[in-house]
Amino acid sequence: MPDSFSRKRISDMELRLRLLMCVQQMEPISPDQLWPFVAQLELMDYVTMCLILGELRQSGALAEGQHALSGQLFLTPEGHEQLRLFAARMPMSEREQIRQEAPAYAQALKERQYLRVMWEPVGEGRHGLLCTVQENETPTLFFRLNTTNRQLADTIAATFRQRASRLLLMLYTRGLMLNVEQADTLQSPAPSLPCQPTGEDALAATTPEQAYLCAYGLREVLAAIQLGPDVKLGLLLPGQQEACQWARAAMNDPDLLDDVLTLLTTGEEDQ
């Protein structure tokens, strides 16, 4: 790290804002993935980054994902609010540098994942799309669209690779946004769901009323659900109980379909 960094006194508030903005631009992202970007922009040294990240997690501004997003950091509503209120305390040049450099860095990280977007034959007047995220030969996410809306299909085909990480984050954290009555109901053990031999079979079999599972390895389980008439989702969870509970929560979330399509078509989502 250049000597100029060590000589410049930077407040803890500004250091926290720097990291919040970096994470916001590339979430979800792990500390190991974040560090080269922080070093490249000379925002702080490694020890300082680790200490500040710890403070942000402890204060509730950052949260750590679970399951396939274990170790990945993302902003909580509190973190977004801190940025909204105090980002102007950072020099404009710093804010612009982070915003300008983050997209290319985030894209390089995404290219290490295997993301596939494939058109499927689904019949006259309809448009079928299968999008997948795969890591270490295990599918993490399936998104299947079967629609009469060609513009919707074209838009998602063009944007899925850029927004897949945010879609994963939305789906894994969706249970945090349940209302009190839903959360209490879902605390009870989830009933078991029927299984299929492959993730593709589970996705094909699911209906708006019936979810399916597919086991991967010794413990991980993919839960497949259908949202409305046109969208099917498959998500990898760490065990059967978690998969059943996630499926039950997702199928009973009245806003999930609209929020998924809004994210994939506009890049916007509720904070």
N, C-alpha and C positions, 0 to 999 in steps of 0.2 A: 504494500500500500504506500502511495507517495507520502513524502514527509509533509506536504502541504495539508494532508488530511489530519495528521496527528497534531499539527500546530493550530488548526482551526477549532475553536470551541463551539460545539453544537449542543443545543439544549436537548434534554431527554424527550421533551415534547416533539421537537422536530424529528428526532430519530424514530420515534414511534410513528409519526405521520408518514415518514419515508417508507417504512416497512408496510404500513397499512395500504398505502397507495400501490406499492409493488404487488402485494398479494391481491388487491382488488383487480388489478389489470390482468392477472394471470391465474386467478383461483380456479380450481384447487391446485395447490402447489406445495411440495415438501420443502423443508428447510435445506436439504441437500441440493434440490433443484434451484432454490432461490439464491443460494450463496454466490454462484458464478455471476449472476445478473447484478447482485449488489456490489460485488467486487469490480465488475466491468465498469459500472457507473461511479465507483469510488464513493459509495454512500456511507460506508462504515467498515470497520474491521470485523473479522469473523466472530471473535468473542463477544463484541458488543451486539452483533446481530442475534446471537444465541440468547444473550441476557434480555434483550428487548422483546424478542419473540416470546420468551417465558413470561415476561410481565404482561404482554398483550393477551396471552392465553389465560393467565391468572385473573386479569381484570374483566374477562368476558368479551373483549373486542375481537379476538380470534378464537375459532374452534377447530378441533381436529376431527377429520372424517373417520368413519368406521368401515369395516368390511373391506371391499376392494379399494376404498379411499383411505384406508388406515395410514396415518402419517401425513396426510395431505391437509393443508391449512386453508381456511376460508374465513371471510369476514362474517361476523354475526350482525344482527340489526344494530347492536351497540357500536360495532366497528364502523359500519356505514354512517351512523349518526356522527361519530367523532370526525370522520373525514369531511362530512358535509359542513360541520360547524367550524372546523379548525384548519382545513387544508390551505386556506389563504395565508396561514402563518409560514408556509414553505415558500421560498423564492419561486417566482413564476418559471424561471429557467429550469429549476429542478423538476417541477411538476411536468413541464413540457418534455423534458428529456426522458422521464420515466414513461410518459404516455407514448412517445415516439418510438422508444426502443423495445418496449414490452411486447407488442404484437409479433415481431419477428422472432424474438426469443421464445415466446409461448408456442409459436408454430413449430419451431425446431423441437421442442419437447413433445408436441403431439405426434410428430412424425415417427417417434420411437414406438408409439403404439401402432397396432395394426387396425386400421379403420377401413371398412368396406362399405360402399354404397352400390347397390345392384338393383336394376330394374327387373321386375318379375311379370310374366304374362298372367293376367287376371281376367281377361274377357273383354268383350266389346264395350266401349265407352267408359272403361275403368282404367286406373293407372296404379300399378303395384310397385312398391319400393321396399327393399329390405336393407336396413343399415345395421352394422354390427361394430362393436368394439371388442377386441380380443387382445389379451396379454398372456404371454407364456403358454400359448396354445389353448387357453381356456377362455370361452366367451364371457365377457363381463356384462355386455348389454346387447339386447336385440331391440330394434324398433322396426315394426312392419306397418306399412300404410297401404290401404286398398281403398281408393277414392275415385269419384267422378270428377274431382277438381284437379285438372291438369296443372294449373298455376301453383296450387299448394304442393303438389308432388315435385314439380320442377324446383321450387324454392327450397324445399327441404333437401333435395338431392344436392343442391349447390352449397348449402350451408352446414350440413351435418358434421363434416369433418372439423369445422371451426368451433362448433357448439356442443360437440359430444361430451366434453369434460364437464361443462356446465349442466348438461342434462343429467349426467350421472350424479353430480352433486345435488341437484334438485330432487332426484328420486330417492337417494339415500337419506337425505335429511327431511324428507316430507313429513315423517312422523312427528318432528318437532313442532309442526304447525297445526296439529290436531287440536280441536277444542277440548275442554275439560271432559265433557261427556264421552266423546270418542276415545280419549286417552284412557279413561277409567275402564271402558268396555274392553279395550284391547290389552289390558294388563292380564286378563285371564288367559290360560294356555290356549293357543290357536288350534282348532281341529285340524287333523291331518288332511292333506290334499292328495288326489291321485297323481301317480307318477307316469312319466313317459321315458323311453330309452335315450332320447337325444333332446337337446334344447330346441332344435327345429321342430321335432314332433310335439313337444310341449306347447310351443308357440302356435302350431297349426291346430291343436286340439282345443285350445282355450276358447271360451265364449264369454259374453258379458256376465253370465251368472256363475261360471265355473273356471277356477284357476287350476293350473297344473304345475307340477314340479319335475325337475330333472337333476339327478345327483351327479356331481363331478368330483372325482377323487374320493378320499375317505370321508370328507365332511361337507365340503361346499355344495350348495344346492341352488339351482336356478329356479326362480319363481316366474311363471308366465301368466299374464293377465290380458284381458281385452277391455279397452276403454271405448265406449260407444260403438258404432257400427264399423268404424274405419281403421282404428288403431289398436295394435297389439304390442305389448312390452314384455321383455324378459330381462330379469335382473339377477345377478349372482349374489347370494348371501352366504354367511359363514356356516349355516347349519339349517336343518329342517324347520326347527321351531321359529327361527328368525325369518325364514322364507315364508312360512305360513302367516306369520303376523304381518309381514310387509304386504303380502298379497291382500290380506283382509283390509288393512288400512288403505291401500291404494284403490281398491275396488269401491270403497265407501267414501272416497274423497270426491265430492261433487265438482271441484274446480280443477282437478289434476289434468284432465284432458285438455281443457282450454289453456292451462298454463304451459303444458308441454308444447302444444302447437304454437303458442305465442312466442315461447323461447326459440323454437326452431325456425320460425318465419321472420321474426323481427329482432331477435337477440335481446328482447326485454323480458324482465321477470319481476315479480313482486319482491320487495326487500322486507 
